[in-house]
Amino acid sequence: MNRLRIGLVGTGPWAGATHAPALAAHPGVELCGIWGRRPEAAASLAATHRTTAYADADELFAASDAVAFAVPPDVQAPLAARAAAAGCHLLLDKPVATTTEGAHELAAAVAGAGVASVVFFTLRFAPGPAAWVTEQAATGGWFTGRADWYGSFYAPDGGAAFDSPWRASRGGLWDVGPHALSMLLPVLGDVSAVSAAAAGPRDTVHLVLRHTGGASSTATLSLTAPEDCAGVTVELRGESGTAVLPSWEGSDEAFRAAVDALVAAVRSGTAHPCDVRFGVRVTEILAEAEKRVAAV
């Protein structure tokens, strides 16, 4: 069977460190080209991975069976809709957009074109955490959940590992909030209500959620936590006791698994649980939380 030709949109830190190397090395796909908003960066990244740099995004879409995205969410959404209209399957980054309108327009484009989609929620594809979620969903009987994402992307002086204007403006709610929801929803059910949302120090946000399965959960989300207290905790409590997400490292293996998932969805025609529709639901929940924080 022919390898899936996947184009890459984006030339930033994640594209260079994770997306391009994984796509170039994957035995089931061909990295068929790269487009970015900075042509010189696209040319450099393409040369590194022995592929073609495209000057026009639509030309990349025309040469691809699928497109992977490593750009800010509100840049991603309209570009991905164009790619879908061109018949390309989509490997999207989270969040798919930071407005419900942008997310719904993307989902409509995907549905109209009949293409496959996978959204890269890292822990849903990392082997250990992914297996843990499956196990806890099968166990059931959960009473409450807790997902705390204390990131230290930004130092107290405002410095960061790399420049990211969209993270600076939207904060932990939109950057690590999708990770938290990607762990809670498949186990506890969809969010039926954002019961409360409040701002903490700097960009920190605290959420209280109700779920369709009857459980409640909380989430604390931050990109500005002190480095010595940074970390991730996902904990469930219920009829079978307490379950805690096991530790994990690195995103490279997870991204390769996301590529595998897209290839499988394309070949089988079966939608993946983390498709664009799940991405839209995450955006809707975060948008509601953002409104509640603003109203406090």
PAZAPA-4460 file (N, C-alpha, C; in steps of 0.05 Angstrom, whole numbers, plus 32768, in hexadecimal, padded with zeros to 4 digits):
% residues 296
    n_x    n_y    n_z   ca_x   ca_y   ca_z    c_x    c_y    c_z   seq   type   mol
   8011   7FE8   8000   8000   8000   8000   8012   8019   8000     1      M     A
   800B   802D   7FF0   801B   8045   7FEE   801B   8054   8008     2      N     A
   8033   8060   800E   8035   8070   8026   8024   8089   8023     3      R     A
   8019   8092   8039   8009   80AB   803A   801C   80C2   8038     4      L     A
   8016   80D4   8025   8027   80EC   8022   801C   8102   8035     5      R     A
   802D   8109   8048   8025   811D   805C   8036   8136   8059     6      I     A
   8029   814D   8055   8036   8166   8055   8036   8172   8071     7      G     A
   8049   8184   8077   804A   8190   8091   8047   81AE   808E     8      L     A
   8035   81B9   809E   8031   81D6   80A0   803C   81E0   80BA     9      V     A
   8051   81F0   80B9   805E   81FA   80D1   807C   81F5   80D1    10      G     A
   808A   8208   80DC   80A8   8207   80DC   80B3   820E   80F8    11      T     A
   80A2   8210   810C   80AB   8219   8126   80B8   8203   8136    12      G     A
   80BB   8207   8151   80CA   81F4   8162   80BE   81D8   8161    13      P     A
   80A3   81D5   8163   8097   81BB   8163   8099   81AD   8148    14      W     A
   8096   81BD   8133   8099   81B1   8118   80B5   81A7   8114    15      A     A
   80C9   81B6   811D   80E5   81AE   8119   80EE   8197   812B    16      G     A
   80E4   8197   8144   80ED   8183   8157   80DD   8169   8157    17      A     A
   80C4   816B   8150   80B2   8153   8152   80A5   814C   8138    18      T     A
   8096   815E   812B   8086   8157   8114   8097   814E   80FC    19      H     A
   80A9   815F   80F3   80B9   8158   80DB   80CA   813F   80DF    20      A     A
   80D9   813B   80F5   80E9   8123   80F8   80D7   810A   80F9    21      P     A
   80C1   810B   8107   80B0   80F3   8109   80A3   80EC   80EE    22      A     A
   809A   8100   80DF   808F   80FA   80C5   80A4   80F0   80B1    23      L     A
   80BC   80FB   80B2   80D1   80F3   80A0   80DA   80D6   80A6    24      A     A
   80D8   80CE   80BF   80E2   80B3   80C7   80CD   809E   80C6    25      A     A
   80B4   80A6   80C4   809E   8093   80C6   809D   8081   80AE    26      H     A
   809C   8066   80B1   809D   8054   809A   8083   8054   808A    27      P     A
   806D   805D   8096   8053   805C   8089   804B   8075   807A    28      G     A
   805B   808A   807C   8054   80A3   806E   806C   80AE   8060    29      V     A
   8067   80C2   804F   807C   80D1   8042   8078   80EE   8049    30      E     A
   808D   80FB   8054   808C   8118   8058   8090   8125   803D    31      L     A
   807A   812E   8031   807B   8136   8015   8080   8153   8011    32      C     A
   8081   8163   8027   8087   817F   8024   8081   818F   803D    33      G     A
   808A   81A7   803D   8087   81B9   8055   8080   81D5   804B    34      I     A
   806D   81E1   8058   8067   81FD   8054   8066   820C   806F    35      W     A
   8070   8224   806F   806E   8234   8088   806B   8251   8081    36      G     A
   8064   8261   8094   8060   827D   8090   807B   828C   808C    37      R     A
   8091   827F   8093   80AB   828A   808F   80B9   8278   807A    38      R     A
   80BA   8281   8061   80C5   8270   804B   80E1   8266   8051    39      P     A
   80F2   8277   805D   810E   826E   8062   810F   8257   8076    40      E     A
   80FD   8258   808A   80FC   8242   809D   80F1   8228   8090    41      A     A
   80DE   822B   807F   80D3   8214   8071   80E9   8207   805F    42      A     A
   80F8   8218   8052   810E   820D   8041   8123   81FF   8051    43      A     A
   812A   820A   8068   813E   81FD   8079   8134   81E2   8084    44      S     A
   811B   81E2   808E   8111   81C9   8099   810D   81B4   8084    45      L     A
   8104   81BC   806C   8101   81A9   8056   811C   819E   804D    46      A     A
   8131   81AE   804D   814B   81A4   8045   8155   8190   805A    47      A     A
   8150   8195   8073   8159   8182   8088   814C   8167   8084    48      T     A
   8133   8166   807B   8125   814D   8079   8121   8144   805C    49      H     A
   8130   8150   804A   8131   8147   802E   8115   8146   8022    50      R     A
   8107   815C   8025   80ED   815E   8018   80EA   8179   800B    51      T     A
   80D2   8180   8002   80CE   8198   7FF2   80C3   81AE   8004    52      T     A
   80CD   81C6   8001   80C2   81DE   800D   80AF   81EB   7FFA    53      A     A
   8096   81EF   8002   8082   81FC   7FF1   807F   8219   7FF8    54      Y     A
   807C   822A   7FE3   8078   8246   7FE7   805B   824D   7FEC    55      A     A
   8049   823A   7FE5   802D   823F   7FE8   8020   8227   7FF6    56      D     A
   800F   822D   800A   8003   8217   8019   7FF1   8206   8008    57      A     A
   7FE2   8212   7FF6   7FD0   8202   7FE5   7FDF   81F0   7FD2    58      D     A
   7FF7   81F7   7FCA   8007   81E5   7FBA   8010   81CD   7FCB    59      E     A
   8016   81D1   7FE4   801C   81BA   7FF6   8004   81A8   7FF9    60      L     A
   7FEC   81B4   7FFD   7FD4   81A4   8000   7FCF   8193   7FE7    61      F     A
   7FD4   819E   7FCF   7FCF   8190   7FB6   7FE2   8178   7FB3    62      A     A
   7FFA   817A   7FC0   800E   8165   7FBD   800C   8150   7FD4    63      A     A
   7FF8   8153   7FE6   7FF7   8142   7FFE   7FDD   8132   8000    64      S     A
   7FDF   811B   800C   7FC8   810B   8014   7FBD   8115   802F    65      D     A
   7FCF   811F   803F   7FC8   8128   805A   7FDB   813E   8062    66      A     A
   7FD3   814E   8076   7FE3   8164   807F   7FE4   8164   809D    67      V     A
   7FFC   8167   80A8   8001   816A   80C5   8005   8188   80CB    68      A     A
   7FFB   8191   80E2   7FFD   81AD   80E8   800C   81B2   8102    69      F     A
   801F   81C5   8101   802E   81CD   8119   8030   81EC   8119    70      A     A
   8018   81F8   811A   8016   8215   811A   8002   821D   8130    71      V     A
   8001   8237   8137   7FEE   8240   814C   7FD1   8238   8144    72      P     A
   7FC0   8233   8158   7FA5   8229   8152   7F94   8239   8140    73      P     A
   7F95   8254   8142   7F84   8264   8131   7F90   826A   8116    74      D     A
   7FA9   8261   8112   7FB5   825F   80F7   7FAD   8244   80EB    75      V     A
   7FAF   8230   80FC   7FA9   8215   80F4   7F8C   8212   80E9    76      Q     A
   7F78   821C   80F7   7F5C   8216   80F0   7F55   821D   80D3    77      A     A
   7F5A   8236   80C9   7F53   823C   80AE   7F64   822E   8099    78      P     A
   7F7E   822A   809F   7F8F   821B   808D   7F86   81FE   808B    79      L     A
   7F7F   81F2   80A1   7F76   81D6   80A1   7F5C   81D3   8092    80      A     A
   7F4B   81E7   8094   7F32   81E6   8085   7F37   81E6   8067    81      A     A
   7F4B   81F6   805F   7F53   81F7   8043   7F5F   81DC   803A    82      R     A
   7F6F   81D0   804B   7F7B   81B6   8045   7F65   81A1   8042    83      A     A
   7F52   81A1   8054   7F3C   818E   8052   7F2D   8192   8038    84      A     A
   7F27   81AB   8030   7F19   81B0   8018   7F28   81A6   7FFF    85      A     A
   7F43   81A5   8002   7F54   819B   7FED   7F56   817C   7FED    86      A     A
   7F48   816F   8000   7F47   8152   8001   7F5C   8146   8013    87      G     A
   7F69   8156   8024   7F7E   814C   8035   7F73   8143   8050    88      C     A
   7F7D   812C   805A   7F77   8124   8075   7F88   8135   8088    89      H     A
   7F80   8136   80A1   7F8C   814A   80B3   7F98   813E   80CD    90      L     A
   7FB0   8145   80D3   7FBD   8140   80ED   7FC0   815B   80FA    91      L     A
   7FAE   8161   810D   7FAC   817B   8119   7FB9   817C   8134    92      L     A
   7FC1   8194   813C   7FCC   8198   8157   7FB5   81A3   8168    93      D     A
   7FB9   81A0   8182   7FA4   81AA   8195   7FAC   81C6   819E    94      K     A
   7F99   81D8   81A5   7F7D   81D5   819E   7F79   81DA   8181    95      P     A
   7F63   81D0   8176   7F5F   81D3   8159   7F5A   81F0   8152    96      V     A
   7F50   8200   8165   7F4B   821D   8162   7F47   8227   817E    97      A     A
   7F47   8242   8181   7F41   824E   819B   7F27   825D   819A    98      T     A
   7F17   8259   8185   7EFB   8264   8185   7EE9   824D   817B    99      T     A
   7ED1   824D   8186   7EBE   8238   817D   7EB7   823B   8160   100      T     A
   7EB6   8254   8156   7EB0   8259   813A   7EC6   824C   8128   101      E     A
   7EDF   8251   812F   7EF5   8245   811F   7EF4   8227   8120   102      G     A
   7EEF   821C   8137   7EEE   81FE   813A   7ED7   81F3   8129   103      A     A
   7EBF   81FF   812B   7EA8   81F5   811C   7EAC   81F7   80FE   104      H     A
   7EB9   820D   80F5   7EBE   820F   80D8   7ED1   81FA   80CE   105      E     A
   7EE5   81F4   80DF   7EF8   81DE   80D7   7EEA   81C4   80D6   106      L     A
   7EDA   81BE   80EB   7ECB   81A4   80EB   7EB9   81A1   80D3   107      A     A
   7EAC   81B7   80CC   7E9A   81B7   80B5   7EA9   81B1   809B   108      A     A
   7EC1   81BC   8099   7ED1   81B7   8081   7EDA   819A   8080   109      A     A
   7EE1   818E   8097   7EE9   8172   8098   7ED2   8160   8090   110      V     A
   7EBA   8166   809C   7EA3   8156   8096   7E9B   8158   8079   111      A     A
   7E9C   8171   806E   7E94   8175   8052   7EA7   8167   803F   112      G     A
   7EC0   8165   8046   7ED4   8158   8034   7ED6   813A   8038   113      A     A
   7ECB   8131   804F   7ECC   8114   8054   7EE8   810A   8059   114      G     A
   7EFA   811A   8065   7F15   8112   806A   7F18   8109   8087   115      V     A
   7F2D   80FA   808D   7F33   80F1   80A8   7F42   8107   80B7   116      A     A
   7F3F   8106   80D2   7F4D   811A   80E2   7F56   810D   80FD   117      S     A
   7F6D   8115   8106   7F77   810E   8121   7F82   8127   812E   118      V     A
   7F7B   812B   8147   7F86   8142   8156   7F9B   8137   8169   119      V     A
   7FB3   8143   8169   7FC9   8139   8179   7FC7   8144   8196   120      F     A
   7FB7   8136   81A6   7FB7   8139   81C3   7FCD   8127   81CE   121      F     A
   7FE3   8131   81D6   7FFB   8121   81DB   7FF7   8109   81EC   122      T     A
   7FEA   810C   8203   7FE7   80F5   8215   7FD4   80E0   820B   123      L     A
   7FC2   80E7   81F9   7FB0   80D3   81EE   7FBE   80C0   81DA   124      R     A
   7FD7   80C7   81D3   7FE7   80B7   81C1   8000   80AC   81CD   125      F     A
   8008   80B7   81E4   8020   80AC   81F2   8018   8091   81FD   126      A     A
   8028   807C   81F9   801F   8060   81FF   8015   805C   821B   127      P     A
   8024   8065   822F   801C   8060   824B   8003   806F   8252   128      G     A
   8001   8089   824F   7FE8   8098   8255   7FD0   808E   8245   129      P     A
   7FD5   8088   822B   7FBE   807F   821A   7FB3   8065   8225   130      A     A
   7FC4   8053   822D   7FBA   8039   8239   7FAC   803E   8253   131      A     A
   7FB6   8051   8263   7FAA   8058   827D   7F8E   8062   8279   132      W     A
   7F8A   8074   8266   7F6F   807F   8260   7F5C   8069   8258   133      V     A
   7F65   8057   8246   7F54   8041   823E   7F4C   8030   8255   134      T     A
   7F5F   802A   8267   7F5A   8019   827E   7F45   8026   8291   135      E     A
   7F49   8040   8296   7F37   804E   82A9   7F1B   8051   829D   136      Q     A
   7F19   8056   8283   7EFF   8058   8277   7EF0   803E   8279   137      A     A
   7EFE   8027   8276   7EF2   800D   8278   7EEA   8007   8295   138      A     A
   7EFA   8011   82A8   7EF4   800C   82C5   7EDA   8019   82CD   139      T     A
   7ED7   8032   82C7   7EBE   8040   82CE   7EBA   8044   82EC   140      G     A
   7EA3   804F   82F3   7E9D   8053   830F   7EAC   806B   831C   141      G     A
   7EB4   807E   830C   7EC4   8094   8317   7EB3   80A9   8323   142      W     A
   7EBB   80B3   833A   7EAC   80C7   834A   7EB6   80E3   8343   143      F     A
   7ED0   80E7   8343   7EDC   8101   833D   7EF6   80FD   832D   144      T     A
   7EFE   8112   8320   7F18   8112   8313   7F26   812D   8317   145      G     A
   7F41   812C   8313   7F51   8144   8317   7F67   8144   8302   146      R     A
   7F6A   815A   82F3   7F80   815C   82E0   7F8E   8177   82E4   147      A     A
   7FA7   8175   82ED   7FB6   818E   82F4   7FCE   818F   82E1   148      D     A
   7FD0   81A4   82D1   7FE6   81A9   82BE   7FF5   81C2   82C7   149      W     A
   800A   81BF   82D7   801A   81D5   82DF   8033   81D7   82CE   150      Y     A
   8031   81E7   82B8   8047   81EA   82A6   8058   8202   82AE   151      G     A
   8071   8202   82A7   8083   8219   82AD   808F   8223   8292   152      S     A
   807E   8224   827E   8087   822E   8264   8092   824A   8266   153      F     A
   8084   825B   8276   808D   8276   827A   809A   8279   8295   154      Y     A
   80B2   8285   8296   80C0   828B   82AF   80B4   82A4   82BC   155      A     A
   80BA   82A9   82D5   80AF   82C1   82E2   80B5   82DB   82D4   156      P     A
   80CC   82DC   82C6   80D3   82F4   82B8   80C6   82F6   829C   157      D     A
   80B5   82E2   8295   80A7   82E2   827C   80B6   82D4   8266   158      G     A
   80CE   82CB   826B   80DE   82BC   8257   80D2   82A1   8252   159      G     A
   80D8   8296   823A   80CD   827C   8232   80E2   826E   8221   160      A     A
   80DF   8254   821E   80F1   8244   820D   80F1   824D   81F0   161      A     A
   80D9   8256   81E7   80D7   8261   81CC   80BF   8274   81CB   162      F     A
   80BF   8286   81B8   80AA   829A   81B5   8090   828C   81AC   163      D     A
   807A   8292   81BA   8060   8286   81B3   804A   829A   81B9   164      S     A
   8045   82AC   81A7   8031   82C1   81AC   8016   82B6   81B4   165      P     A
   800D   82A0   81A8   7FF2   8297   81AE   7FF1   828C   81CB   166      W     A
   8007   827F   81D4   8007   8276   81F0   8008   828E   8203   167      R     A
   8017   82A2   81FC   8018   82BA   820D   7FFD   82C7   8210   168      A     A
   7FED   82C6   81FB   7FD3   82D4   81FC   7FBD   82C2   8207   169      S     A
   7FBE   82A7   8203   7FA8   8296   820C   7FAF   8286   8225   170      R     A
   7FC9   8282   822C   7FD0   8276   8245   7FCB   8258   8247   171      G     A
   7FCD   824F   8260   7FCB   8233   8266   7FB0   8227   825F   172      G     A
   7F9B   8237   8262   7F80   822C   825B   7F7F   8220   8240   173      L     A
   7F8B   822D   822C   7F89   8224   8211   7FA1   8212   8209   174      W     A
   7FB7   8214   8216   7FCE   8203   820E   7FCE   81E8   821C   175      D     A
   7FCB   81E8   8237   7FCB   81CE   8245   7FAE   81C5   824C   176      V     A
   7F9A   81D7   824A   7F7F   81CF   824F   7F76   81B8   823C   177      G     A
   7F7D   81B8   8222   7F76   81A2   8211   7F81   8187   821B   178      P     A
   7F99   8187   8226   7FA5   816F   8231   7F94   8164   8248   179      H     A
   7F8C   8176   825A   7F7C   816E   8271   7F62   8162   8269   180      A     A
   7F54   816F   8256   7F3A   8165   824D   7F3D   814B   823E   181      L     A
   7F53   8148   8230   7F57   812F   8220   7F5A   8117   8233   182      S     A
   7F62   811B   824C   7F63   8106   8260   7F49   8101   826E   183      M     A
   7F3B   8117   8274   7F22   8115   8284   7F0A   810B   8275   184      L     A
   7F06   8116   825C   7EEE   8110   824E   7EEA   80F3   8246   185      L     A
   7EFF   80E5   823C   7EFA   80C9   8235   7EF5   80B6   824C   186      P     A
   7EFB   80BF   8264   7EF7   80AF   827C   7EDD   80B7   828A   187      V     A
   7ED8   80D1   828E   7EC1   80DA   829D   7EA9   80E2   828D   188      L     A
   7EAD   80E4   8272   7E97   80EC   8261   7E99   810A   8259   189      G     A
   7E89   8112   8247   7E8A   812D   823D   7E84   8141   8255   190      D     A
   7E8D   8159   8252   7E87   816E   8266   7E6A   8178   8261   191      V     A
   7E5A   8175   8276   7E3E   817F   8274   7E3C   819C   827E   192      S     A
   7E4F   81A5   828E   7E4F   81C0   8298   7E6B   81C8   82A2   193      A     A
   7E73   81E0   829B   7E8A   81EC   82A8   7E7E   81FB   82C0   194      V     A
   7E80   81ED   82D7   7E72   81F7   82EF   7E7F   8210   82FA   195      S     A
   7E99   8212   82F7   7EA8   822A   8302   7EC2   822C   82F3   196      A     A
   7ECC   8245   82F1   7EE7   824A   82E6   7EF1   8263   82F3   197      A     A
   7F0A   8262   82FC   7F15   827A   830A   7F33   827C   8303   198      A     A
   7F3C   8295   8302   7F58   829B   82FC   7F68   8298   8315   199      A     A
   7F81   828D   8312   7F94   828C   8328   7FAB   829E   8322   200      G     A
   7FC3   8298   832D   7FDA   82A9   8327   7FE2   82A9   830A   201      P     A
   7FEA   82C0   8300   7FF3   82C3   82E4   7FDE   82B7   82D1   202      R     A
   7FE6   82A3   82C1   7FD2   8299   82AE   7FC2   8281   82B8   203      D     A
   7FC6   827A   82D1   7FBA   8261   82DD   7F9C   8264   82DD   204      T     A
   7F8E   824D   82D6   7F71   824C   82D6   7F69   8232   82E5   205      V     A
   7F54   8234   82F5   7F48   821E   8303   7F2C   8219   82F8   206      H     A
   7F26   8200   82F1   7F0C   81F8   82E6   7EFF   81E3   82F8   207      L     A
   7EE4   81E5   82F9   7ED4   81D0   8306   7EC0   81C7   82F0   208      V     A
   7EBF   81AD   82EB   7EB0   81A2   82D5   7E9C   818C   82DF   209      L     A
   7E85   818B   82D2   7E73   8175   82D5   7E73   8164   82BB   210      R     A
   7E71   814A   82BF   7E73   8138   82A8   7E59   8128   82A4   211      H     A
   7E54   8120   828B   7E3B   8111   8285   7E3A   80F6   8293   212      T     A
   7E51   80EB   829B   7E51   80D2   82A9   7E49   80D5   82C6   213      G     A
   7E45   80ED   82D0   7E3D   80F2   82EC   7E53   80FC   82FE   214      G     A
   7E6C   80F9   82F5   7E83   8102   8305   7E88   8120   8302   215      A     A
   7E97   812A   8315   7EA1   8146   8312   7EBF   8144   8311   216      S     A
   7ECB   815A   8307   7EE8   815B   8306   7EF2   8178   8309   217      S     A
   7F0B   817B   830F   7F18   8195   8310   7F31   8194   82FF   218      T     A
   7F39   81AC   82F6   7F51   81AE   82E6   7F5F   81C8   82ED   219      A     A
   7F79   81C7   82F1   7F89   81DF   82F5   7F9D   81E0   82DE   220      T     A
   7F9E   81F7   82D1   7FAD   81F9   82B8   7FBF   8212   82B9   221      L     A
   7FD9   820E   82B4   7FEB   8225   82B5   8003   8220   82A4   222      S     A
   800E   8236   8298   8027   8236   828B   803C   8246   829A   223      L     A
   8035   8250   82B1   8046   8263   82C0   804D   825A   82DC   224      T     A
   804A   8240   82E1   8050   8236   82FC   806F   8237   8301   225      A     A
   8077   823B   831A   8094   823A   8320   809F   821F   8317   226      P     A
   80B7   821F   830D   80C3   8207   8301   80C4   81F0   8314   227      E     A
   80C9   81F5   832E   80CC   81DF   8341   80B2   81D2   8349   228      D     A
   809C   81DE   8341   8082   81D1   8348   8073   81C9   832E   229      C     A
   8080   81CA   8317   8073   81C3   82FE   806E   81A5   82FD   230      A     A
   8059   819D   82F0   8054   8180   82ED   8037   817B   82E5   231      G     A
   8031   8162   82DF   8016   815A   82D6   800C   8144   82E8   232      V     A
   7FF3   8147   82F1   7FE5   8132   8300   7FC9   812E   82F6   233      T     A
   7FC2   8116   82F0   7FA7   810E   82EA   7F9F   80F8   82FD   234      V     A
   7F8A   80FD   830D   7F82   80EA   8322   7F64   80E6   8320   235      E     A
   7F5C   80CD   8323   7F40   80C5   8323   7F39   80B7   833E   236      L     A
   7F22   80BC   8348   7F19   80AF   8361   7EFD   80A4   835C   237      R     A
   7EF9   808B   8364   7EDF   807F   8360   7EDC   8065   836E   238      G     A
   7EC9   8054   8364   7EC2   803B   8371   7ED9   8028   8374   239      E     A
   7EEC   8029   8361   7F03   8017   8362   7F1C   8023   836F   240      S     A
   7F18   803B   837C   7F2F   8047   8389   7F39   8060   837B   241      G     A
   7F53   8063   837B   7F60   807A   836E   7F73   8071   8358   242      T     A
   7F72   807F   8342   7F84   8079   832C   7F93   8092   8324   243      A     A
   7FAD   8090   8320   7FBD   80A7   831A   7FCC   80A2   82FF   244      V     A
   7FCC   80B6   82EE   7FD9   80B4   82D4   7FF7   80AE   82D8   245      L     A
   8002   8099   82CB   801E   8093   82CE   802F   80A8   82C1   246      P     A
   8048   80AB   82CA   805A   80BE   82BF   8061   80B6   82A2   247      S     A
   8069   80CA   8292   8070   80C5   8276   8084   80DA   826E   248      W     A
   8093   80D5   8258   80A7   80E8   824F   80A6   80EA   8230   249      E     A
   80A9   8102   8226   80AD   8107   820A   8094   8106   81F9   250      G     A
   8094   8114   81E3   807D   8115   81D1   8082   8107   81B6   251      S     A
   809B   8100   81B0   80A2   80F5   8196   8092   80DB   8190   252      D     A
   8093   80C9   81A4   8085   80AF   81A0   8067   80B3   819D   253      E     A
   805C   80C6   81AD   8040   80CC   81AB   8039   80D7   818F   254      A     A
   8049   80E9   8184   8043   80F3   816A   8044   80DD   8154   255      F     A
   8057   80CB   8157   8058   80B5   8144   803E   80A4   8145   256      R     A
   8034   80A1   815E   801B   8092   8161   8003   80A1   8155   257      A     A
   8004   80BC   8156   7FEF   80CC   814A   7FF0   80C9   812B   258      A     A
   8008   80C8   8120   800B   80C3   8103   7FFF   80A8   80FC   259      V     A
   8006   8094   810C   7FFA   8079   8108   7FDC   807A   8108   260      D     A
   7FD1   808A   811B   7FB4   808B   811E   7FA7   8098   8105   261      A     A
   7FB4   80AC   80FA   7FA9   80B9   80E2   7FAA   80A6   80CB   262      L     A
   7FC1   8098   80C7   7FC3   8084   80B2   7FAD   806F   80B4   263      V     A
   7FA8   8065   80CD   7F94   8051   80D1   7F78   805C   80CB   264      A     A
   7F73   8075   80D3   7F59   8081   80CD   7F54   8084   80AF   265      A     A
   7F69   808C   80A1   7F67   808F   8084   7F62   8074   8076   266      V     A
   7F71   8060   807E   7F6F   8046   8072   7F54   8038   8078   267      R     A
   7F4B   803B   8091   7F33   802C   809A   7F19   803C   8095   268      S     A
   7F1B   8056   8094   7F03   8066   8093   7EF5   8069   80AE   269      G     A
   7F01   8060   80C3   7EF6   8061   80DE   7F01   8079   80ED   270      T     A
   7EEF   808A   80F7   7EF8   80A2   8105   7F07   809B   811F   271      A     A
   7F1B   80AB   8125   7F2A   80A8   813E   7F1C   80B7   8154   272      H     A
   7F1D   80AD   816D   7F10   80BC   8183   7F1A   80D8   8186   273      P     A
   7F34   80DD   817F   7F3F   80F8   8181   7F3E   8106   8165   274      C     A
   7F27   8106   8159   7F24   8113   813F   7F1C   8130   8143   275      D     A
   7F17   813E   812D   7F11   815A   812F   7EF8   8160   8140   276      V     A
   7EE5   814E   8141   7ECD   8152   8151   7ED4   8153   816E   277      R     A
   7EE6   8142   8177   7EEF   8143   8193   7EFE   815E   8197   278      F     A
   7F0E   8166   8184   7F1C   817F   8186   7F09   8197   8188   279      G     A
   7EF3   8196   817A   7EDF   81AB   817C   7ED3   81AC   8198   280      V     A
   7ECD   8194   81A2   7EC0   8193   81BD   7ED3   819F   81D2   281      R     A
   7EED   8199   81D0   7F00   81A5   81E2   7F00   81C3   81E0   282      V     A
   7F00   81CD   81C8   7EFF   81EA   81C4   7EE6   81F6   81D0   283      T     A
   7ECF   81EA   81CD   7EB6   81F4   81D8   7EB8   81F6   81F6   284      E     A
   7EC3   81E2   8203   7EC5   81E2   8220   7ED8   81F7   822A   285      I     A
   7EEF   81FA   821D   7F03   820E   8225   7EF8   822B   8220   286      L     A
   7EE9   822E   820A   7EDD   8248   8205   7EC9   8250   821B   287      A     A
   7EB9   823D   8224   7EA6   8242   8239   7EB5   8249   8253   288      E     A
   7ECB   823A   8259   7EDB   8240   8270   7EE7   825C   826F   289      A     A
   7EF0   8263   8257   7EFC   827E   8254   7EE8   8294   825A   290      E     A
   7ECF   8290   8251   7EBA   82A3   8257   7EB5   82A5   8275   291      K     A
   7EB5   828F   8282   7EB0   828F   829F   7EC6   829D   82AE   292      R     A
   7EDF   8298   82A6   7EF6   82A6   82B3   7EF4   82C4   82AF   293      V     A
   7EED   82CC   8297   7EEA   82E9   8291   7ED4   82F6   82A1   294      A     A
   7EC0   82E7   82A8   7EA8   82F2   82B6   7EAC   82F4   82D4   295      A     A
   7EC1   82E8   82DE   7EC6   82E8   82FC   7ECF   8303   8304   296      V     A
***
